[in-house]
Amino acid sequence: MSDVVLETRGLVKHFKQVRAVDGVDVHLRRGETLGVVGESGCGKSTLAKLLVGLEKPTSGSVMVRGQDMTRLKGGDLRRARRNIQMVMQDPYTSLNPRMTVGDIIGEPFEIHPDVVAKGKRQQAVQDLLDTVGLNPDHVNRYPHQFSGGQRQRIGIARALALRPEIIVCDEPVSALDVSIQAQVINLLERLQDDFGLSYIFIAHDLSVVRHISDRVAVMYLGKIVEQGHDVAIYDQPTHPYTQALLSAVPVPDPRLRGHRNQIVLEGDVPSPADPPSGCRFRTRCWKAQHVCAEQEPVLQIRERSPHPSACHFAEIRRIH
């Protein structure tokens, strides 16, 4: 486990009564991409903010290279945060419209002046623009002069400025056209190969996550309900919620439509302010029994689940 660059232990974030993140344990290895999927409101974006320090956890720890980020302060925290950066979801609101692209990408150098000498910052910014596939001569342009895909590349360049080892991508392509999504995903993969980056890739688009991820964690109401390698999750899902998610993915081939056994969940998603007792998915689950209400299932490998699954009755069900 010495190659683990990021690890959370019992990570919890409550907003008064709302249990946004409620006991999450994940780890990320060097050069790996961990995809985090789930419905809107399951706690994915809150988890991202906790990882980069934009929110303080109610309890638990965030370990980056063996250092607990929740316990660091002042200069120690500032130095440690260089190693984990974030690409925001919306390329239209995450860039300051009053700042030039050069100022946006160069701002991290102002906060961490020892990373690049002052006389070399202009060249460093131009190099970053070139790295993400933009014209280095456009440093004096403003965000409104770029397309959505180009703006997201600017956000990626800003995240790369401090030479981090970990980048948290919070739905980085959800606001982009499909053709542009592919370009940005390919860029992220190339940068990972070039710089040895590790990604936490958060999304609700299962096909995008499958394309880029090495491992996948499925979230539901603030908890990880299933976790494993991408092939295991997509081809051998064992948690009923994961199976329902996969069955809802659109089938691109018109000849195959209607042949998939789609799982239709009943009822609404419970409120994170008042989650069900025991298993949080039991109110919508076709397998639910008395034990599901009385005992919360632990995320672990089970008799019929070769990878960790938080279900008392976990078993492989292939979704075709």
N, C-alpha and C positions, 0 to 999 in steps of 0.2 A: 504493500500500500504506500510505498515511499513516493510513487509517482502521482499521488493524489494532490491536486493543487487547490481544491476547494471542497469543503465538507460542512454540512449543517447537522447539528445535533439537537433534536427536540425543539425546532424553531417554531415559535408561537408569536402571532401578532393579533391582538384583540383591539378593536375600536369600540370602546365601551362594551356593549353587549354583543357586537358582531365579531364572530370568530373567523376572521378572514383567512388566516393561516394557523393551523392548529396541530402542531407536532409533526413537522416535516424533517425527515432524515434523507439527505441526498449527498452524493459525492461525485466529483468530476476529476478525471485523470488528465494528465498532460497530453495535449493534441487530440482530445476527444470532444465529441459534441453530444450533449445530453439534451434531448428534446423534452419539453414539458407541454402536455396537451390537456384540454378540458374545456367545458362549456364556459361561456362568459359568466363572470361572477364566482368562479371556483377558487380564486385566490392566486392565479398565475402572476398577474402584474404586481400584486402586493409582495409576492415572493421575490420577484426581480428587484423591487425597491429595497427589500431587506438585504439582499445579497450585496448590493453596491453601497449600502449605508444611507439611502435616501429616507428610510424609515428605521426607527429603533425597535428592535423586537421586544415583546412583552416578557419573553423568556427564551432560553435556548442560546445557541452559539453559532457563529459563522466563522469557520476556520479557513484562512487563506494562507497557504504555505506554512501551516502550523501555528499561525498567529490568530488569536481570537479577536476579530474586528470589533466585537461588542464591548471589549474591555480597554481598547486603545484610546488614547486621547492626544490632543494637540499635534505636535510635530510627528510623533510616531504614527498616529492615525493617518495624517496627510501622506506620509511616505508609503504606508501600506496600501492606501487606496489607489495609488498609481497602478497597482498590479491588476486591478479589476475595474473595467470601464463598461459603459452601457451604450447601446444603440436604441434610440427611442422608437416608439410605434409610429408616430405621425411626423413625416418629414416636413409638413407645412407649419406646424406649431413648435417644433423642437429647435428651430433655428431662429435667432433673434433677427427680425427684419431690418433693424437699424444698423446692424453690423455687416461689414463686408465678409466675404468668404474667408479671406486671409485672416481677419480678426477672429472669426469664429473658430477656425482650426488652430490658430495660434494662441487662443486664450489659455489653454492648459499650460503653455510655457510661461505665462505671466503668473499663474498660481504656483507652478513648480519651476522656478527660474534656474535651478541647477541642472535641469534635464538637457537643455540646449542653450549654448551661449547666445547672448542678445544679438550679436552681429551675424549669427548663423540662422536665426529664426525664420527670416523671409525665405531662404533657400529650403529650410526644413518643411515649411508649409507647401511650397511648390512641389517638393519631392512627394509629399503626402497626396497632393492632388493627382500627380502622375501615377502614383501607386494604385489609386482607386479608379483610374481611367478617365480623369477629367483633365482639361487643358490647364497646365500650370500658369498660363498667362491670365487666367480668369480670377486671380486673387482679389482684384478690386471690384468685382461684381457683387451684387446683393442677391439674397436668396430668391426674390421674386423673379429673377432673370433666368432661373433654372427650372427644369421639369421636376416632377415628383421623384422619378428615379435618380436624377442627378442630385437632388437635395438629400436623398438617403445616402448616396455615396459621400456627400459632404459630412453627414453625420458619422459615417464609418471612418472617414479620415480623421475626424476629431477624436473618435474613440481610440484610434491607433497612435495618436500624437505622443502619448507618454510611454509607448512601447509596453503595453500591458501583456500579461500572460493569459488573462481571462477576459472574455467579452460576453456580457449578458445582452442578448438580443431579444427585446420585448416586442413580439409581433412585428418584425422589421419590414415585412413585405405585405401586410394585410391591407394597407392603404394604396397599394400600387396595382396597375393593370397586370394581367397574367403574364404577358410577354416581358414586361419589365421585371416582374418577380423572378423569372428564371435568370435574368442577367445579374440581379443582385445576389441571388443564391449562389450562382457560379463564382461571383466575385468573392463572397465570403469563404467559399471552399478553397479558392486559389490563395487567399490571404492566410488561411489556416495552414496550408502546405508551406508557404513561403516563410512564415514567421513562427510556426509551431504553436499557434493559438489554441486555446480551449474555449469552447462555446457552451453557454446555457442558451438554448434556442426555444423561446416560448411562442406558441402559436395555437390556433384552433383549427388550422387547415392540416388535416392528417396526412395528406399526400405530400405537402411541403416538408413536414417533419420527417416523414419516411425517407425522403430524398437526401436530407442533409445529416440525419442523426445516426450515431453509433448505438446509443441506448435511448430508451424512451421511458418517461415517468408520466402516468396518467393521474390527474388531479380531479377530485370531486369534493366540493364543500370544504375546502381547506386542508384536505388530507391526500396523500399519495395512496391510491388504491391498487395500483399494479406497476411493476417496474421490471425492465429487462432489456435485452438486446433488441434492436429494431425488428429482426426476423421473428424473434419469439413473440413480440407483442402483436405484430401484424398478421402473422401466419398461425400462431397458436395462442390467442388470447384466452385467459382463464377467468377473468373477472367479468361478471355480467354487464357492468357499465362499459368496459372496454369493448365488449362484444356488440353492445347496442350502438356505440359510437361508430365502429367500423362498418356496421350494417347500414348506416345512414350516409356513407360516402357515396356520391353520385357515380354511376357506372358510365364511362365515356363511350363504350361500344353500344350503339343502338340495338344491335342484335341480341345483346345479353341482358338488356334492361327487362325487369320484371321476373327474372329467373332467380335473383338473390332473395334469400329468406330474410326480409328486413324485420328487425326487432323494434316494435313500437312500444315505447315506455308509457305507462299510465301515470296520471297525476302531474303535479308541478314540482319544480325543484324546491325543496324546503328552504326556509330562511336560514342564513348563517347565524342569525341572532338567536334562533331556537332550533338547532339541529336535532334530528331524532336520536333517541337513546340507542346504544349499541352501534350497529352498522348504519352509517348515514344514508346508505343507498337503499335500505330495506323497504322504504315506503313506495319505491318505484320498481322493486325487483320481483320477478316472477318466481324466484327460488326462496323467498323469505320464509323463515320459520321462527318459532319462539326464541331459539337461541340467538337469532340475529338482533332481537330487541334487548336481550338481557346481557349479551357479551359482545364487546367491540372486537372485531377480528383484527389480528395483528398482521402487519405486512411481512410475510415470510413465505419460504418455499413450503409447499404442501404435497400431500400424497399424490394428488392429480394435477399439481401445478409445478412444473420444473423451474419456474422463476417466481420471485416474490409476488404474492397476491393477497390482498386484504379481504378475503371472502371465506366463510366457513365451508362453502360448497364449491370452491373453485375447481374447475375442470376445463380442459381444452375444448373449444368449439370453433371450428374453422368457419370463417365468413367468406363465402364465395359469391 
